[in-house]
């Protein structure tokens, strides 16, 4: 069966939610992870990945790039990737450090839809082509909601929608696998702490 890995790394997702820290890149996908740039690491872990970005610097570190029409909000960016979807489509985030256990779970997934994360974050999702129409309709409904904005345009909102829940209320139900070997870097302080713990030279 045909598979595709899509790495969302576009627009505001590229920037930190914190102050300037000397020695760190302004783009969080470019931080050092054991001597390897994070966005390159994800592409190595998921061979054949397509990086979704308008950022020229990220593009320079990417083997295959798709430039989306919309790139500021996760859900609308995902919607623009529809021409790339295959029998199985894995959606990844470009600022996430993926562990081997999660990668294995994604590889072995048999359920037609699954989100991977913890109580606070969604790190990845994978869906089968049988859900393509439902996926597009769900995203379209969220985008056209009067509540749609950056806050209500994340993977969490899509997850809740598929569960038949109010997509503004945080509740974890089916189609969810808890993983414990992934982390993202929303702030430079989070990365600095990680770098110190793992003795990474910035």
C-alpha positions as a Python dict, from the first residue, in 0.01 Angstrom:
ca = {
    (1, 'X'): (0, 0, 0),
    (2, 'X'): (113, 353, -79),
    (3, 'X'): (218, 567, 215),
    (4, 'X'): (318, 929, 263),
    (5, 'X'): (469, 1117, 556),
    (6, 'X'): (377, 1484, 577),
    (7, 'X'): (573, 1715, 808),
    (8, 'X'): (386, 2035, 894),
    (9, 'X'): (652, 2302, 942),
    (10, 'X'): (493, 2609, 788),
    (11, 'X'): (412, 2963, 892),
    (12, 'X'): (391, 3057, 1258),
    (13, 'X'): (473, 2699, 1356),
    (14, 'X'): (833, 2781, 1272),
    (15, 'X'): (871, 3047, 1539),
    (16, 'X'): (930, 3022, 1911),
    (17, 'X'): (679, 3143, 2169),
    (18, 'X'): (950, 3310, 2373),
    (19, 'X'): (1226, 3569, 2394),
    (20, 'X'): (1556, 3575, 2210),
    (21, 'X'): (1826, 3347, 2351),
    (22, 'X'): (2179, 3398, 2226),
    (23, 'X'): (2318, 3099, 2039),
    (24, 'X'): (1980, 2950, 1940),
    (25, 'X'): (1830, 2970, 1589),
    (26, 'X'): (1515, 3179, 1548),
    (27, 'X'): (1346, 2880, 1385),
    (28, 'X'): (1275, 2596, 1627),
    (29, 'X'): (1292, 2321, 1362),
    (30, 'X'): (1664, 2397, 1329),
    (31, 'X'): (1776, 2320, 1685),
    (32, 'X'): (2054, 2070, 1744),
    (33, 'X'): (1960, 1718, 1856),
    (34, 'X'): (2273, 1513, 1921),
    (35, 'X'): (2459, 1682, 1636),
    (36, 'X'): (2166, 1666, 1393),
    (37, 'X'): (1923, 1941, 1292),
    (38, 'X'): (1575, 1850, 1416),
    (39, 'X'): (1394, 1881, 1081),
    (40, 'X'): (1661, 1664, 917),
    (41, 'X'): (1630, 1409, 1197),
    (42, 'X'): (1256, 1372, 1138),
    (43, 'X'): (1312, 1321, 765),
    (44, 'X'): (1572, 1054, 840),
    (45, 'X'): (1337, 880, 1083),
    (46, 'X'): (1050, 894, 832),
    (47, 'X'): (1210, 835, 489),
    (48, 'X'): (1045, 1002, 192),
    (49, 'X'): (878, 1270, 403),
    (50, 'X'): (741, 1584, 241),
    (51, 'X'): (801, 1903, 440),
    (52, 'X'): (514, 2151, 421),
    (53, 'X'): (658, 2500, 448),
    (54, 'X'): (691, 2844, 293),
    (55, 'X'): (1006, 2911, 492),
    (56, 'X'): (1311, 2922, 265),
    (57, 'X'): (1551, 2830, 545),
    (58, 'X'): (1353, 2518, 637),
    (59, 'X'): (1324, 2434, 267),
    (60, 'X'): (1703, 2441, 247),
    (61, 'X'): (1718, 2158, 502),
    (62, 'X'): (1444, 1953, 334),
    (63, 'X'): (1468, 1687, 65),
    (64, 'X'): (1109, 1726, -59),
    (65, 'X'): (902, 2040, -6),
    (66, 'X'): (539, 2133, -67),
    (67, 'X'): (453, 2503, -54),
    (68, 'X'): (95, 2536, 79),
    (69, 'X'): (-153, 2806, -16),
    (70, 'X'): (-231, 2862, 354),
    (71, 'X'): (36, 2827, 619),
    (72, 'X'): (-53, 3006, 940),
    (73, 'X'): (-290, 2762, 1111),
    (74, 'X'): (-231, 2387, 1143),
    (75, 'X'): (-576, 2274, 1025),
    (76, 'X'): (-582, 2494, 715),
    (77, 'X'): (-225, 2391, 630),
    (78, 'X'): (-326, 2024, 659),
    (79, 'X'): (-625, 2088, 433),
    (80, 'X'): (-387, 2217, 162),
    (81, 'X'): (-190, 1891, 168),
    (82, 'X'): (-484, 1685, 36),
    (83, 'X'): (-323, 1633, -309),
    (84, 'X'): (-41, 1446, -131),
    (85, 'X'): (-258, 1201, 63),
    (86, 'X'): (-209, 831, -16),
    (87, 'X'): (-354, 498, 101),
    (88, 'X'): (-203, 583, 439),
    (89, 'X'): (-108, 937, 540),
    (90, 'X'): (105, 1014, 845),
    (91, 'X'): (97, 1373, 969),
    (92, 'X'): (398, 1487, 1172),
    (93, 'X'): (503, 1817, 1326),
    (94, 'X'): (837, 1974, 1244),
    (95, 'X'): (920, 2083, 1598),
    (96, 'X'): (879, 1742, 1763),
    (97, 'X'): (1151, 1506, 1882),
    (98, 'X'): (1012, 1160, 1796),
    (99, 'X'): (1111, 852, 1994),
    (100, 'X'): (1155, 504, 1848),
    (101, 'X'): (855, 358, 2032),
    (102, 'X'): (622, 614, 1873),
    (103, 'X'): (775, 557, 1530),
    (104, 'X'): (714, 184, 1568),
    (105, 'X'): (353, 239, 1674),
    (106, 'X'): (293, 457, 1368),
    (107, 'X'): (452, 198, 1143),
    (108, 'X'): (240, -87, 1282),
    (109, 'X'): (-92, 102, 1300),
    (110, 'X'): (-392, -89, 1169),
    (111, 'X'): (-675, 136, 1289),
    (112, 'X'): (-796, 366, 1011),
    (113, 'X'): (-744, 671, 1230),
    (114, 'X'): (-517, 737, 1525),
    (115, 'X'): (-377, 1042, 1701),
    (116, 'X'): (-60, 1013, 1911),
    (117, 'X'): (23, 1235, 2207),
    (118, 'X'): (-12, 1302, 2576),
    (119, 'X'): (-264, 1497, 2784),
    (120, 'X'): (-134, 1830, 2656),
    (121, 'X'): (6, 1769, 2309),
    (122, 'X'): (-70, 1584, 1987),
    (123, 'X'): (254, 1483, 1815),
    (124, 'X'): (127, 1290, 1514),
    (125, 'X'): (-175, 1140, 1343),
    (126, 'X'): (-224, 873, 1078),
    (127, 'X'): (-531, 797, 870),
    (128, 'X'): (-644, 565, 591),
    (129, 'X'): (-776, 676, 253),
    (130, 'X'): (-1122, 544, 347),
    (131, 'X'): (-1149, 847, 577),
    (132, 'X'): (-1025, 1102, 324),
    (133, 'X'): (-1366, 1252, 246),
    (134, 'X'): (-1462, 1262, 613),
    (135, 'X'): (-1127, 1420, 696),
    (136, 'X'): (-1175, 1695, 437),
    (137, 'X'): (-1532, 1761, 547),
    (138, 'X'): (-1430, 1777, 913),
    (139, 'X'): (-1149, 2022, 844),
    (140, 'X'): (-1378, 2231, 626),
    (141, 'X'): (-1641, 2246, 901),
    (142, 'X'): (-1386, 2365, 1154),
    (143, 'X'): (-1240, 2623, 915),
    (144, 'X'): (-1585, 2765, 846),
    (145, 'X'): (-1683, 2777, 1212),
    (146, 'X'): (-1733, 3122, 1363),
    (147, 'X'): (-1482, 3015, 1628),
    (148, 'X'): (-1208, 2937, 1377),
    (149, 'X'): (-884, 3115, 1455),
    (150, 'X'): (-532, 3020, 1553),
    (151, 'X'): (-650, 2890, 1892),
    (152, 'X'): (-921, 2671, 1739),
    (153, 'X'): (-728, 2549, 1438),
    (154, 'X'): (-507, 2284, 1592),
    (155, 'X'): (-499, 1905, 1566),
    (156, 'X'): (-679, 1886, 1901),
    (157, 'X'): (-985, 2048, 1742),
    (158, 'X'): (-981, 1795, 1459),
    (159, 'X'): (-941, 1511, 1709),
    (160, 'X'): (-1242, 1624, 1911),
    (161, 'X'): (-1449, 1665, 1598),
    (162, 'X'): (-1388, 1303, 1499),
    (163, 'X'): (-1499, 1200, 1846),
    (164, 'X'): (-1825, 1389, 1812),
    (165, 'X'): (-1721, 1625, 2090),
    (166, 'X'): (-1733, 2001, 2116),
    (167, 'X'): (-1401, 2077, 1947),
    (168, 'X'): (-1341, 2369, 2185),
    (169, 'X'): (-1347, 2150, 2497),
    (170, 'X'): (-1045, 1939, 2596),
    (171, 'X'): (-1149, 1574, 2633),
    (172, 'X'): (-959, 1260, 2529),
    (173, 'X'): (-1166, 965, 2408),
    (174, 'X'): (-1119, 709, 2128),
    (175, 'X'): (-876, 728, 1833),
    (176, 'X'): (-594, 823, 2072),
    (177, 'X'): (-269, 651, 2167),
    (178, 'X'): (-66, 787, 2456),
    (179, 'X'): (306, 805, 2382),
    (180, 'X'): (585, 888, 2626),
    (181, 'X'): (898, 924, 2416),
    (182, 'X'): (815, 1242, 2222),
    (183, 'X'): (849, 1608, 2309),
    (184, 'X'): (823, 1940, 2134),
    (185, 'X'): (992, 2273, 2190),
    (186, 'X'): (745, 2561, 2210),
    (187, 'X'): (983, 2790, 2397),
    (188, 'X'): (1356, 2841, 2392),
    (189, 'X'): (1363, 2775, 2766),
    (190, 'X'): (1228, 2423, 2701),
    (191, 'X'): (1506, 2354, 2453),
    (192, 'X'): (1776, 2504, 2677),
    (193, 'X'): (1664, 2273, 2959),
    (194, 'X'): (1670, 1973, 2723),
    (195, 'X'): (2014, 2069, 2591),
    (196, 'X'): (2157, 2094, 2942),
    (197, 'X'): (2007, 1761, 3047),
    (198, 'X'): (2151, 1588, 2738),
    (199, 'X'): (2478, 1786, 2733),
    (200, 'X'): (2414, 1928, 2387),
    (201, 'X'): (2646, 2208, 2292),
    (202, 'X'): (2454, 2500, 2148),
}
